[in-house]
Amino acid sequence: MKTISKETLAMLREKYPSGTRVELVHMDDPYTGLTTGDKGTVRFVDDVGTIHISWDCGSSFGAVYGVDIVMATKYN
């Protein structure tokens, strides 16, 4: 399991607090059913930096730091 620094983890938790709206840019998992542009709401960031998201489509896949890409949005 890859570990991240305490500083990086703190940055992720500051950038993606619970309730933050995000948009999927890229996910390295072909089985999620998610596509670029899908939107969701951050639930939490765990201790290894995975951003756990409740996607609007009903999915609950997490975005893995350093692999998947999501961006915070200012719109719903």
PDB file of N, CA, C, O and CB in Angstrom:
ATOM      1  N   MET A   1       0.846  -1.176   0.000  1.00  0.00           N
ATOM      2  CA  MET A   1       0.000   0.000   0.000  1.00  0.00           C
ATOM      3  C   MET A   1       0.890   1.237   0.000  1.00  0.00           C
ATOM      4  O   MET A   1       1.840   1.344   0.776  1.00  0.00           O
ATOM      5  CB  MET A   1      -0.962  -0.001   1.219  1.00  0.00           C
ATOM      6  N   LYS A   2       0.561   2.158  -0.881  1.00  0.00           N
ATOM      7  CA  LYS A   2       1.314   3.398  -0.984  1.00  0.00           C
ATOM      8  C   LYS A   2       0.889   4.348   0.135  1.00  0.00           C
ATOM      9  O   LYS A   2      -0.300   4.473   0.429  1.00  0.00           O
ATOM     10  CB  LYS A   2       1.105   4.055  -2.373  1.00  0.00           C
ATOM     11  N   THR A   3       1.851   5.008   0.751  1.00  0.00           N
ATOM     12  CA  THR A   3       1.528   5.963   1.799  1.00  0.00           C
ATOM     13  C   THR A   3       1.780   7.372   1.289  1.00  0.00           C
ATOM     14  O   THR A   3       2.567   7.580   0.366  1.00  0.00           O
ATOM     15  CB  THR A   3       2.352   5.685   3.075  1.00  0.00           C
ATOM     16  N   ILE A   4       1.106   8.330   1.897  1.00  0.00           N
ATOM     17  CA  ILE A   4       1.312   9.723   1.543  1.00  0.00           C
ATOM     18  C   ILE A   4       1.767  10.474   2.783  1.00  0.00           C
ATOM     19  O   ILE A   4       1.566  10.020   3.909  1.00  0.00           O
ATOM     20  CB  ILE A   4       0.022  10.350   0.950  1.00  0.00           C
ATOM     21  N   SER A   5       2.377  11.618   2.565  1.00  0.00           N
ATOM     22  CA  SER A   5       2.889  12.401   3.691  1.00  0.00           C
ATOM     23  C   SER A   5       1.739  13.029   4.477  1.00  0.00           C
ATOM     24  O   SER A   5       0.628  13.186   3.970  1.00  0.00           O
ATOM     25  CB  SER A   5       3.855  13.496   3.194  1.00  0.00           C
ATOM     26  N   LYS A   6       2.030  13.378   5.710  1.00  0.00           N
ATOM     27  CA  LYS A   6       1.029  14.043   6.548  1.00  0.00           C
ATOM     28  C   LYS A   6       0.622  15.372   5.930  1.00  0.00           C
ATOM     29  O   LYS A   6      -0.536  15.777   6.025  1.00  0.00           O
ATOM     30  CB  LYS A   6       1.568  14.263   7.976  1.00  0.00           C
ATOM     31  N   GLU A   7       1.579  16.053   5.294  1.00  0.00           N
ATOM     32  CA  GLU A   7       1.299  17.338   4.660  1.00  0.00           C
ATOM     33  C   GLU A   7       0.332  17.178   3.483  1.00  0.00           C
ATOM     34  O   GLU A   7      -0.588  17.978   3.313  1.00  0.00           O
ATOM     35  CB  GLU A   7       2.603  17.989   4.185  1.00  0.00           C
ATOM     36  N   THR A   8       0.550  16.138   2.677  1.00  0.00           N
ATOM     37  CA  THR A   8      -0.331  15.887   1.536  1.00  0.00           C
ATOM     38  C   THR A   8      -1.724  15.515   2.013  1.00  0.00           C
ATOM     39  O   THR A   8      -2.718  15.982   1.457  1.00  0.00           O
ATOM     40  CB  THR A   8       0.238  14.774   0.643  1.00  0.00           C
ATOM     41  N   LEU A   9      -1.802  14.684   3.032  1.00  0.00           N
ATOM     42  CA  LEU A   9      -3.094  14.299   3.581  1.00  0.00           C
ATOM     43  C   LEU A   9      -3.839  15.522   4.119  1.00  0.00           C
ATOM     44  O   LEU A   9      -5.042  15.665   3.900  1.00  0.00           O
ATOM     45  CB  LEU A   9      -2.913  13.253   4.690  1.00  0.00           C
ATOM     46  N   ALA A  10      -3.132  16.392   4.814  1.00  0.00           N
ATOM     47  CA  ALA A  10      -3.753  17.612   5.339  1.00  0.00           C
ATOM     48  C   ALA A  10      -4.254  18.500   4.204  1.00  0.00           C
ATOM     49  O   ALA A  10      -5.325  19.096   4.310  1.00  0.00           O
ATOM     50  CB  ALA A  10      -2.756  18.390   6.216  1.00  0.00           C
ATOM     51  N   MET A  11      -3.480  18.591   3.112  1.00  0.00           N
ATOM     52  CA  MET A  11      -3.877  19.389   1.959  1.00  0.00           C
ATOM     53  C   MET A  11      -5.151  18.827   1.333  1.00  0.00           C
ATOM     54  O   MET A  11      -6.064  19.581   0.999  1.00  0.00           O
ATOM     55  CB  MET A  11      -2.745  19.436   0.919  1.00  0.00           C
ATOM     56  N   LEU A  12      -5.214  17.491   1.173  1.00  0.00           N
ATOM     57  CA  LEU A  12      -6.403  16.871   0.594  1.00  0.00           C
ATOM     58  C   LEU A  12      -7.636  17.112   1.463  1.00  0.00           C
ATOM     59  O   LEU A  12      -8.714  17.411   0.948  1.00  0.00           O
ATOM     60  CB  LEU A  12      -6.180  15.371   0.409  1.00  0.00           C
ATOM     61  N   ARG A  13      -7.477  16.984   2.762  1.00  0.00           N
ATOM     62  CA  ARG A  13      -8.617  17.182   3.663  1.00  0.00           C
ATOM     63  C   ARG A  13      -9.069  18.636   3.684  1.00  0.00           C
ATOM     64  O   ARG A  13     -10.250  18.915   3.889  1.00  0.00           O
ATOM     65  CB  ARG A  13      -8.260  16.732   5.077  1.00  0.00           C
ATOM     66  N   GLU A  14      -8.141  19.561   3.474  1.00  0.00           N
ATOM     67  CA  GLU A  14      -8.504  20.979   3.402  1.00  0.00           C
ATOM     68  C   GLU A  14      -9.201  21.292   2.078  1.00  0.00           C
ATOM     69  O   GLU A  14     -10.176  22.042   2.050  1.00  0.00           O
ATOM     70  CB  GLU A  14      -7.252  21.867   3.567  1.00  0.00           C
ATOM     71  N   LYS A  15      -8.702  20.718   0.985  1.00  0.00           N
ATOM     72  CA  LYS A  15      -9.256  20.983  -0.345  1.00  0.00           C
ATOM     73  C   LYS A  15     -10.591  20.283  -0.569  1.00  0.00           C
ATOM     74  O   LYS A  15     -11.448  20.795  -1.289  1.00  0.00           O
ATOM     75  CB  LYS A  15      -8.271  20.550  -1.411  1.00  0.00           C
ATOM     76  N   TYR A  16     -10.772  19.105   0.049  1.00  0.00           N
ATOM     77  CA  TYR A  16     -11.973  18.295  -0.167  1.00  0.00           C
ATOM     78  C   TYR A  16     -12.688  17.963   1.141  1.00  0.00           C
ATOM     79  O   TYR A  16     -12.807  16.789   1.491  1.00  0.00           O
ATOM     80  CB  TYR A  16     -11.609  17.008  -0.892  1.00  0.00           C
ATOM     81  N   PRO A  17     -13.168  18.975   1.874  1.00  0.00           N
ATOM     82  CA  PRO A  17     -13.915  18.661   3.101  1.00  0.00           C
ATOM     83  C   PRO A  17     -15.264  18.030   2.759  1.00  0.00           C
ATOM     84  O   PRO A  17     -15.755  18.148   1.637  1.00  0.00           O
ATOM     85  CB  PRO A  17     -14.123  19.938   3.956  1.00  0.00           C
ATOM     86  N   SER A  18     -15.841  17.372   3.732  1.00  0.00           N
ATOM     87  CA  SER A  18     -17.155  16.767   3.555  1.00  0.00           C
ATOM     88  C   SER A  18     -18.135  17.803   3.006  1.00  0.00           C
ATOM     89  O   SER A  18     -18.206  18.930   3.496  1.00  0.00           O
ATOM     90  CB  SER A  18     -17.673  16.182   4.890  1.00  0.00           C
ATOM     91  N   GLY A  19     -18.888  17.403   1.981  1.00  0.00           N
ATOM     92  CA  GLY A  19     -19.870  18.297   1.387  1.00  0.00           C
ATOM     93  C   GLY A  19     -19.392  19.001   0.127  1.00  0.00           C
ATOM     94  O   GLY A  19     -20.190  19.620  -0.577  1.00  0.00           O
ATOM     95  N   THR A  20     -18.092  18.914  -0.166  1.00  0.00           N
ATOM     96  CA  THR A  20     -17.557  19.550  -1.367  1.00  0.00           C
ATOM     97  C   THR A  20     -18.097  18.867  -2.614  1.00  0.00           C
ATOM     98  O   THR A  20     -18.095  17.639  -2.701  1.00  0.00           O
ATOM     99  CB  THR A  20     -16.021  19.513  -1.362  1.00  0.00           C
ATOM    100  N   ARG A  21     -18.553  19.647  -3.570  1.00  0.00           N
ATOM    101  CA  ARG A  21     -19.003  19.108  -4.844  1.00  0.00           C
ATOM    102  C   ARG A  21     -17.786  18.902  -5.732  1.00  0.00           C
ATOM    103  O   ARG A  21     -16.916  19.770  -5.810  1.00  0.00           O
ATOM    104  CB  ARG A  21     -20.043  20.050  -5.525  1.00  0.00           C
ATOM    105  N   VAL A  22     -17.724  17.760  -6.399  1.00  0.00           N
ATOM    106  CA  VAL A  22     -16.610  17.437  -7.284  1.00  0.00           C
ATOM    107  C   VAL A  22     -17.118  16.945  -8.629  1.00  0.00           C
ATOM    108  O   VAL A  22     -18.260  16.504  -8.764  1.00  0.00           O
ATOM    109  CB  VAL A  22     -15.700  16.386  -6.644  1.00  0.00           C
ATOM    110  N   GLU A  23     -16.233  17.033  -9.623  1.00  0.00           N
ATOM    111  CA  GLU A  23     -16.506  16.522 -10.958  1.00  0.00           C
ATOM    112  C   GLU A  23     -15.386  15.570 -11.331  1.00  0.00           C
ATOM    113  O   GLU A  23     -14.214  15.863 -11.095  1.00  0.00           O
ATOM    114  CB  GLU A  23     -16.636  17.677 -11.999  1.00  0.00           C
ATOM    115  N   LEU A  24     -15.737  14.435 -11.910  1.00  0.00           N
ATOM    116  CA  LEU A  24     -14.749  13.447 -12.310  1.00  0.00           C
ATOM    117  C   LEU A  24     -14.028  13.890 -13.587  1.00  0.00           C
ATOM    118  O   LEU A  24     -14.657  14.221 -14.592  1.00  0.00           O
ATOM    119  CB  LEU A  24     -15.416  12.079 -12.517  1.00  0.00           C
ATOM    120  N   VAL A  25     -12.697  13.887 -13.519  1.00  0.00           N
ATOM    121  CA  VAL A  25     -11.868  14.168 -14.684  1.00  0.00           C
ATOM    122  C   VAL A  25     -11.375  12.850 -15.276  1.00  0.00           C
ATOM    123  O   VAL A  25     -11.429  12.647 -16.489  1.00  0.00           O
ATOM    124  CB  VAL A  25     -10.673  15.088 -14.309  1.00  0.00           C
ATOM    125  N   HIS A  26     -10.891  11.952 -14.403  1.00  0.00           N
ATOM    126  CA  HIS A  26     -10.387  10.649 -14.848  1.00  0.00           C
ATOM    127  C   HIS A  26     -10.452   9.659 -13.691  1.00  0.00           C
ATOM    128  O   HIS A  26     -10.112   9.994 -12.556  1.00  0.00           O
ATOM    129  CB  HIS A  26      -8.930  10.768 -15.386  1.00  0.00           C
ATOM    130  N   MET A  27     -10.887   8.447 -13.984  1.00  0.00           N
ATOM    131  CA  MET A  27     -10.846   7.372 -12.988  1.00  0.00           C
ATOM    132  C   MET A  27     -10.259   6.144 -13.654  1.00  0.00           C
ATOM    133  O   MET A  27     -10.705   5.729 -14.724  1.00  0.00           O
ATOM    134  CB  MET A  27     -12.269   7.068 -12.401  1.00  0.00           C
ATOM    135  N   ASP A  28      -9.257   5.568 -13.013  1.00  0.00           N
ATOM    136  CA  ASP A  28      -8.521   4.441 -13.575  1.00  0.00           C
ATOM    137  C   ASP A  28      -9.157   3.105 -13.182  1.00  0.00           C
ATOM    138  O   ASP A  28      -8.474   2.196 -12.709  1.00  0.00           O
ATOM    139  CB  ASP A  28      -7.063   4.484 -13.117  1.00  0.00           C
ATOM    140  N   ASP A  29     -10.473   3.002 -13.384  1.00  0.00           N
ATOM    141  CA  ASP A  29     -11.196   1.769 -13.072  1.00  0.00           C
ATOM    142  C   ASP A  29     -12.353   1.638 -14.058  1.00  0.00           C
ATOM    143  O   ASP A  29     -13.368   2.319 -13.917  1.00  0.00           O
ATOM    144  CB  ASP A  29     -11.714   1.764 -11.586  1.00  0.00           C
ATOM    145  N   PRO A  30     -12.203   0.765 -15.057  1.00  0.00           N
ATOM    146  CA  PRO A  30     -13.227   0.657 -16.091  1.00  0.00           C
ATOM    147  C   PRO A  30     -14.544   0.047 -15.608  1.00  0.00           C
ATOM    148  O   PRO A  30     -15.531   0.066 -16.343  1.00  0.00           O
ATOM    149  CB  PRO A  30     -12.698  -0.157 -17.220  1.00  0.00           C
ATOM    150  N   TYR A  31     -14.575  -0.486 -14.405  1.00  0.00           N
ATOM    151  CA  TYR A  31     -15.767  -1.178 -13.916  1.00  0.00           C
ATOM    152  C   TYR A  31     -16.672  -0.314 -13.047  1.00  0.00           C
ATOM    153  O   TYR A  31     -17.694  -0.795 -12.558  1.00  0.00           O
ATOM    154  CB  TYR A  31     -15.357  -2.382 -13.143  1.00  0.00           C
ATOM    155  N   THR A  32     -16.315   0.953 -12.847  1.00  0.00           N
ATOM    156  CA  THR A  32     -17.125   1.812 -11.978  1.00  0.00           C
ATOM    157  C   THR A  32     -18.430   2.243 -12.621  1.00  0.00           C
ATOM    158  O   THR A  32     -19.422   2.477 -11.929  1.00  0.00           O
ATOM    159  CB  THR A  32     -16.338   3.031 -11.586  1.00  0.00           C
ATOM    160  N   GLY A  33     -18.432   2.350 -13.937  1.00  0.00           N
ATOM    161  CA  GLY A  33     -19.601   2.886 -14.621  1.00  0.00           C
ATOM    162  C   GLY A  33     -19.609   4.403 -14.640  1.00  0.00           C
ATOM    163  O   GLY A  33     -20.489   5.012 -15.248  1.00  0.00           O
ATOM    164  N   LEU A  34     -18.627   5.025 -13.973  1.00  0.00           N
ATOM    165  CA  LEU A  34     -18.530   6.476 -13.964  1.00  0.00           C
ATOM    166  C   LEU A  34     -17.828   6.955 -15.226  1.00  0.00           C
ATOM    167  O   LEU A  34     -16.982   6.253 -15.780  1.00  0.00           O
ATOM    168  CB  LEU A  34     -17.785   6.966 -12.708  1.00  0.00           C
ATOM    169  N   THR A  35     -18.183   8.157 -15.678  1.00  0.00           N
ATOM    170  CA  THR A  35     -17.551   8.731 -16.860  1.00  0.00           C
ATOM    171  C   THR A  35     -17.113  10.163 -16.563  1.00  0.00           C
ATOM    172  O   THR A  35     -17.609  10.801 -15.634  1.00  0.00           O
ATOM    173  CB  THR A  35     -18.515   8.694 -18.073  1.00  0.00           C
ATOM    174  N   THR A  36     -16.191  10.642 -17.354  1.00  0.00           N
ATOM    175  CA  THR A  36     -15.719  12.013 -17.223  1.00  0.00           C
ATOM    176  C   THR A  36     -16.912  12.960 -17.208  1.00  0.00           C
ATOM    177  O   THR A  36     -17.815  12.864 -18.039  1.00  0.00           O
ATOM    178  CB  THR A  36     -14.746  12.375 -18.370  1.00  0.00           C
ATOM    179  N   GLY A  37     -16.893  13.875 -16.244  1.00  0.00           N
ATOM    180  CA  GLY A  37     -17.980  14.845 -16.115  1.00  0.00           C
ATOM    181  C   GLY A  37     -19.005  14.485 -15.062  1.00  0.00           C
ATOM    182  O   GLY A  37     -19.803  15.335 -14.667  1.00  0.00           O
ATOM    183  N   ASP A  38     -19.004  13.227 -14.588  1.00  0.00           N
ATOM    184  CA  ASP A  38     -19.940  12.856 -13.523  1.00  0.00           C
ATOM    185  C   ASP A  38     -19.647  13.699 -12.284  1.00  0.00           C
ATOM    186  O   ASP A  38     -18.497  14.044 -12.011  1.00  0.00           O
ATOM    187  CB  ASP A  38     -19.838  11.331 -13.190  1.00  0.00           C
ATOM    188  N   LYS A  39     -20.698  14.023 -11.545  1.00  0.00           N
ATOM    189  CA  LYS A  39     -20.561  14.873 -10.358  1.00  0.00           C
ATOM    190  C   LYS A  39     -20.977  14.114  -9.106  1.00  0.00           C
ATOM    191  O   LYS A  39     -21.770  13.173  -9.150  1.00  0.00           O
ATOM    192  CB  LYS A  39     -21.404  16.154 -10.507  1.00  0.00           C
ATOM    193  N   GLY A  40     -20.412  14.560  -7.988  1.00  0.00           N
ATOM    194  CA  GLY A  40     -20.741  13.937  -6.723  1.00  0.00           C
ATOM    195  C   GLY A  40     -20.387  14.836  -5.555  1.00  0.00           C
ATOM    196  O   GLY A  40     -19.931  15.966  -5.734  1.00  0.00           O
ATOM    197  N   THR A  41     -20.605  14.317  -4.355  1.00  0.00           N
ATOM    198  CA  THR A  41     -20.359  15.057  -3.119  1.00  0.00           C
ATOM    199  C   THR A  41     -19.395  14.266  -2.244  1.00  0.00           C
ATOM    200  O   THR A  41     -19.597  13.078  -1.994  1.00  0.00           O
ATOM    201  CB  THR A  41     -21.686  15.337  -2.362  1.00  0.00           C
ATOM    202  N   VAL A  42     -18.344  14.940  -1.781  1.00  0.00           N
ATOM    203  CA  VAL A  42     -17.340  14.301  -0.932  1.00  0.00           C
ATOM    204  C   VAL A  42     -17.964  13.927   0.405  1.00  0.00           C
ATOM    205  O   VAL A  42     -18.656  14.728   1.033  1.00  0.00           O
ATOM    206  CB  VAL A  42     -16.119  15.231  -0.722  1.00  0.00           C
ATOM    207  N   ARG A  43     -17.704  12.681   0.828  1.00  0.00           N
ATOM    208  CA  ARG A  43     -18.112  12.224   2.154  1.00  0.00           C
ATOM    209  C   ARG A  43     -16.988  12.440   3.154  1.00  0.00           C
ATOM    210  O   ARG A  43     -17.210  12.993   4.231  1.00  0.00           O
ATOM    211  CB  ARG A  43     -18.519  10.742   2.117  1.00  0.00           C
ATOM    212  N   PHE A  44     -15.769  12.000   2.798  1.00  0.00           N
ATOM    213  CA  PHE A  44     -14.598  12.180   3.662  1.00  0.00           C
ATOM    214  C   PHE A  44     -13.346  11.767   2.903  1.00  0.00           C
ATOM    215  O   PHE A  44     -13.423  11.129   1.853  1.00  0.00           O
ATOM    216  CB  PHE A  44     -14.737  11.359   4.977  1.00  0.00           C
ATOM    217  N   VAL A  45     -12.188  12.140   3.450  1.00  0.00           N
ATOM    218  CA  VAL A  45     -10.894  11.692   2.940  1.00  0.00           C
ATOM    219  C   VAL A  45     -10.308  10.773   3.998  1.00  0.00           C
ATOM    220  O   VAL A  45     -10.156  11.169   5.153  1.00  0.00           O
ATOM    221  CB  VAL A  45      -9.926  12.907   2.619  1.00  0.00           C
ATOM    222  N   ASP A  46      -9.977   9.543   3.608  1.00  0.00           N
ATOM    223  CA  ASP A  46      -9.466   8.583   4.594  1.00  0.00           C
ATOM    224  C   ASP A  46      -7.963   8.779   4.846  1.00  0.00           C
ATOM    225  O   ASP A  46      -7.345   9.682   4.283  1.00  0.00           O
ATOM    226  CB  ASP A  46      -9.735   7.142   4.118  1.00  0.00           C
ATOM    227  N   ASP A  47      -7.393   7.933   5.689  1.00  0.00           N
ATOM    228  CA  ASP A  47      -6.007   8.087   6.125  1.00  0.00           C
ATOM    229  C   ASP A  47      -4.963   7.808   5.051  1.00  0.00           C
ATOM    230  O   ASP A  47      -3.791   8.130   5.247  1.00  0.00           O
ATOM    231  CB  ASP A  47      -5.759   7.193   7.272  1.00  0.00           C
ATOM    232  N   VAL A  48      -5.352   7.218   3.921  1.00  0.00           N
ATOM    233  CA  VAL A  48      -4.402   6.994   2.828  1.00  0.00           C
ATOM    234  C   VAL A  48      -4.653   7.958   1.671  1.00  0.00           C
ATOM    235  O   VAL A  48      -4.020   7.851   0.621  1.00  0.00           O
ATOM    236  CB  VAL A  48      -4.490   5.545   2.332  1.00  0.00           C
ATOM    237  N   GLY A  49      -5.586   8.906   1.866  1.00  0.00           N
ATOM    238  CA  GLY A  49      -5.828   9.941   0.880  1.00  0.00           C
ATOM    239  C   GLY A  49      -6.904   9.643  -0.142  1.00  0.00           C
ATOM    240  O   GLY A  49      -7.079  10.409  -1.090  1.00  0.00           O
ATOM    241  N   THR A  50      -7.635   8.540   0.028  1.00  0.00           N
ATOM    242  CA  THR A  50      -8.740   8.265  -0.881  1.00  0.00           C
ATOM    243  C   THR A  50      -9.886   9.214  -0.554  1.00  0.00           C
ATOM    244  O   THR A  50     -10.289   9.351   0.601  1.00  0.00           O
ATOM    245  CB  THR A  50      -9.198   6.778  -0.778  1.00  0.00           C
ATOM    246  N   ILE A  51     -10.405   9.869  -1.598  1.00  0.00           N
ATOM    247  CA  ILE A  51     -11.514  10.803  -1.436  1.00  0.00           C
ATOM    248  C   ILE A  51     -12.799  10.005  -1.667  1.00  0.00           C
ATOM    249  O   ILE A  51     -13.101   9.617  -2.795  1.00  0.00           O
ATOM    250  CB  ILE A  51     -11.398  12.033  -2.434  1.00  0.00           C
ATOM    251  N   HIS A  52     -13.538   9.768  -0.610  1.00  0.00           N
ATOM    252  CA  HIS A  52     -14.772   8.991  -0.696  1.00  0.00           C
ATOM    253  C   HIS A  52     -15.904   9.911  -1.133  1.00  0.00           C
ATOM    254  O   HIS A  52     -16.154  10.949  -0.519  1.00  0.00           O
ATOM    255  CB  HIS A  52     -15.104   8.309   0.667  1.00  0.00           C
ATOM    256  N   ILE A  53     -16.590   9.508  -2.216  1.00  0.00           N
ATOM    257  CA  ILE A  53     -17.563  10.372  -2.874  1.00  0.00           C
ATOM    258  C   ILE A  53     -18.883   9.641  -3.074  1.00  0.00           C
ATOM    259  O   ILE A  53     -18.912   8.478  -3.477  1.00  0.00           O
ATOM    260  CB  ILE A  53     -17.020  10.865  -4.218  1.00  0.00           C
ATOM    261  N   SER A  54     -19.971  10.341  -2.787  1.00  0.00           N
ATOM    262  CA  SER A  54     -21.308   9.859  -3.146  1.00  0.00           C
ATOM    263  C   SER A  54     -21.622  10.498  -4.489  1.00  0.00           C
ATOM    264  O   SER A  54     -21.900  11.694  -4.569  1.00  0.00           O
ATOM    265  CB  SER A  54     -22.408  10.219  -2.038  1.00  0.00           C
ATOM    266  N   TRP A  55     -21.576   9.700  -5.528  1.00  0.00           N
ATOM    267  CA  TRP A  55     -21.815  10.198  -6.882  1.00  0.00           C
ATOM    268  C   TRP A  55     -23.309  10.384  -7.109  1.00  0.00           C
ATOM    269  O   TRP A  55     -24.124   9.626  -6.582  1.00  0.00           O
ATOM    270  CB  TRP A  55     -21.224   9.232  -7.934  1.00  0.00           C
ATOM    271  N   ASP A  56     -23.665  11.396  -7.895  1.00  0.00           N
ATOM    272  CA  ASP A  56     -25.072  11.701  -8.157  1.00  0.00           C
ATOM    273  C   ASP A  56     -25.802  10.536  -8.817  1.00  0.00           C
ATOM    274  O   ASP A  56     -27.021  10.426  -8.687  1.00  0.00           O
ATOM    275  CB  ASP A  56     -25.182  12.935  -9.034  1.00  0.00           C
ATOM    276  N   CYS A  57     -25.082   9.664  -9.522  1.00  0.00           N
ATOM    277  CA  CYS A  57     -25.693   8.520 -10.196  1.00  0.00           C
ATOM    278  C   CYS A  57     -26.022   7.380  -9.231  1.00  0.00           C
ATOM    279  O   CYS A  57     -26.609   6.375  -9.630  1.00  0.00           O
ATOM    280  CB  CYS A  57     -24.771   8.014 -11.286  1.00  0.00           C
ATOM    281  N   GLY A  58     -25.637   7.541  -7.946  1.00  0.00           N
ATOM    282  CA  GLY A  58     -25.934   6.518  -6.953  1.00  0.00           C
ATOM    283  C   GLY A  58     -24.736   5.682  -6.544  1.00  0.00           C
ATOM    284  O   GLY A  58     -24.813   4.925  -5.576  1.00  0.00           O
ATOM    285  N   SER A  59     -23.639   5.804  -7.260  1.00  0.00           N
ATOM    286  CA  SER A  59     -22.413   5.068  -6.946  1.00  0.00           C
ATOM    287  C   SER A  59     -21.722   5.696  -5.741  1.00  0.00           C
ATOM    288  O   SER A  59     -22.016   6.834  -5.376  1.00  0.00           O
ATOM    289  CB  SER A  59     -21.458   5.045  -8.163  1.00  0.00           C
ATOM    290  N   SER A  60     -20.809   4.958  -5.125  1.00  0.00           N
ATOM    291  CA  SER A  60     -20.059   5.499  -3.983  1.00  0.00           C
ATOM    292  C   SER A  60     -18.571   5.146  -4.070  1.00  0.00           C
ATOM    293  O   SER A  60     -17.937   4.859  -3.054  1.00  0.00           O
ATOM    294  CB  SER A  60     -20.645   4.969  -2.665  1.00  0.00           C
ATOM    295  N   PHE A  61     -18.026   5.168  -5.270  1.00  0.00           N
ATOM    296  CA  PHE A  61     -16.603   4.872  -5.440  1.00  0.00           C
ATOM    297  C   PHE A  61     -15.743   6.011  -4.917  1.00  0.00           C
ATOM    298  O   PHE A  61     -16.118   7.180  -5.009  1.00  0.00           O
ATOM    299  CB  PHE A  61     -16.281   4.607  -6.914  1.00  0.00           C
ATOM    300  N   GLY A  62     -14.571   5.654  -4.359  1.00  0.00           N
ATOM    301  CA  GLY A  62     -13.610   6.639  -3.905  1.00  0.00           C
ATOM    302  C   GLY A  62     -12.596   6.936  -4.991  1.00  0.00           C
ATOM    303  O   GLY A  62     -12.249   6.068  -5.791  1.00  0.00           O
ATOM    304  N   ALA A  63     -12.120   8.186  -5.009  1.00  0.00           N
ATOM    305  CA  ALA A  63     -11.068   8.599  -5.936  1.00  0.00           C
ATOM    306  C   ALA A  63      -9.726   8.411  -5.236  1.00  0.00           C
ATOM    307  O   ALA A  63      -9.487   8.987  -4.174  1.00  0.00           O
ATOM    308  CB  ALA A  63     -11.262  10.090  -6.403  1.00  0.00           C
ATOM    309  N   VAL A  64      -8.855   7.606  -5.830  1.00  0.00           N
ATOM    310  CA  VAL A  64      -7.574   7.266  -5.225  1.00  0.00           C
ATOM    311  C   VAL A  64      -6.550   8.348  -5.541  1.00  0.00           C
ATOM    312  O   VAL A  64      -6.315   8.666  -6.707  1.00  0.00           O
ATOM    313  CB  VAL A  64      -7.081   5.891  -5.720  1.00  0.00           C
ATOM    314  N   TYR A  65      -5.941   8.912  -4.499  1.00  0.00           N
ATOM    315  CA  TYR A  65      -4.939   9.961  -4.687  1.00  0.00           C
ATOM    316  C   TYR A  65      -3.773   9.438  -5.525  1.00  0.00           C
ATOM    317  O   TYR A  65      -3.248   8.354  -5.271  1.00  0.00           O
ATOM    318  CB  TYR A  65      -4.431  10.477  -3.324  1.00  0.00           C
ATOM    319  N   GLY A  66      -3.378  10.225  -6.526  1.00  0.00           N
ATOM    320  CA  GLY A  66      -2.260   9.850  -7.378  1.00  0.00           C
ATOM    321  C   GLY A  66      -2.630   8.957  -8.540  1.00  0.00           C
ATOM    322  O   GLY A  66      -1.785   8.665  -9.386  1.00  0.00           O
ATOM    323  N   VAL A  67      -3.889   8.514  -8.600  1.00  0.00           N
ATOM    324  CA  VAL A  67      -4.351   7.637  -9.674  1.00  0.00           C
ATOM    325  C   VAL A  67      -5.545   8.265 -10.389  1.00  0.00           C
ATOM    326  O   VAL A  67      -5.532   8.439 -11.607  1.00  0.00           O
ATOM    327  CB  VAL A  67      -4.725   6.244  -9.119  1.00  0.00           C
ATOM    328  N   ASP A  68      -6.566   8.596  -9.624  1.00  0.00           N
ATOM    329  CA  ASP A  68      -7.790   9.173 -10.177  1.00  0.00           C
ATOM    330  C   ASP A  68      -7.734  10.699 -10.034  1.00  0.00           C
ATOM    331  O   ASP A  68      -6.993  11.234  -9.210  1.00  0.00           O
ATOM    332  CB  ASP A  68      -9.055   8.591  -9.460  1.00  0.00           C
ATOM    333  N   ILE A  69      -8.540  11.386 -10.861  1.00  0.00           N
ATOM    334  CA  ILE A  69      -8.529  12.842 -10.829  1.00  0.00           C
ATOM    335  C   ILE A  69      -9.952  13.366 -10.715  1.00  0.00           C
ATOM    336  O   ILE A  69     -10.811  13.073 -11.548  1.00  0.00           O
ATOM    337  CB  ILE A  69      -7.841  13.412 -12.083  1.00  0.00           C
ATOM    338  N   VAL A  70     -10.182  14.145  -9.670  1.00  0.00           N
ATOM    339  CA  VAL A  70     -11.437  14.871  -9.515  1.00  0.00           C
ATOM    340  C   VAL A  70     -11.091  16.344  -9.279  1.00  0.00           C
ATOM    341  O   VAL A  70      -9.997  16.672  -8.821  1.00  0.00           O
ATOM    342  CB  VAL A  70     -12.303  14.283  -8.331  1.00  0.00           C
ATOM    343  N   MET A  71     -12.039  17.218  -9.598  1.00  0.00           N
ATOM    344  CA  MET A  71     -11.809  18.626  -9.305  1.00  0.00           C
ATOM    345  C   MET A  71     -13.007  19.164  -8.550  1.00  0.00           C
ATOM    346  O   MET A  71     -14.158  18.835  -8.838  1.00  0.00           O
ATOM    347  CB  MET A  71     -11.558  19.440 -10.603  1.00  0.00           C
ATOM    348  N   ALA A  72     -12.694  20.011  -7.564  1.00  0.00           N
ATOM    349  CA  ALA A  72     -13.759  20.651  -6.814  1.00  0.00           C
ATOM    350  C   ALA A  72     -14.476  21.636  -7.724  1.00  0.00           C
ATOM    351  O   ALA A  72     -13.848  22.313  -8.538  1.00  0.00           O
ATOM    352  CB  ALA A  72     -13.207  21.361  -5.550  1.00  0.00           C
ATOM    353  N   THR A  73     -15.786  21.712  -7.583  1.00  0.00           N
ATOM    354  CA  THR A  73     -16.573  22.633  -8.389  1.00  0.00           C
ATOM    355  C   THR A  73     -17.283  23.631  -7.492  1.00  0.00           C
ATOM    356  O   THR A  73     -17.444  23.403  -6.293  1.00  0.00           O
ATOM    357  CB  THR A  73     -17.587  21.871  -9.254  1.00  0.00           C
ATOM    358  N   LYS A  74     -17.696  24.714  -8.070  1.00  0.00           N
ATOM    359  CA  LYS A  74     -18.434  25.732  -7.303  1.00  0.00           C
ATOM    360  C   LYS A  74     -19.905  25.734  -7.704  1.00  0.00           C
ATOM    361  O   LYS A  74     -20.655  26.642  -7.346  1.00  0.00           O
ATOM    362  CB  LYS A  74     -17.818  27.140  -7.523  1.00  0.00           C
ATOM    363  N   TYR A  75     -20.307  24.713  -8.448  1.00  0.00           N
ATOM    364  CA  TYR A  75     -21.690  24.632  -8.902  1.00  0.00           C
ATOM    365  C   TYR A  75     -22.225  23.239  -8.626  1.00  0.00           C
ATOM    366  O   TYR A  75     -21.462  22.297  -8.418  1.00  0.00           O
ATOM    367  CB  TYR A  75     -21.805  24.975 -10.405  1.00  0.00           C
ATOM    368  N   ASN A  76     -23.522  23.122  -8.627  1.00  0.00           N
ATOM    369  CA  ASN A  76     -24.156  21.816  -8.417  1.00  0.00           C
ATOM    370  C   ASN A  76     -24.509  21.278  -9.747  1.00  0.00           C
ATOM    371  O   ASN A  76     -25.058  20.180  -9.842  1.00  0.00           O
ATOM    372  CB  ASN A  76     -25.402  21.899  -7.509  1.00  0.00           C
TER     373      ASN A  76
END
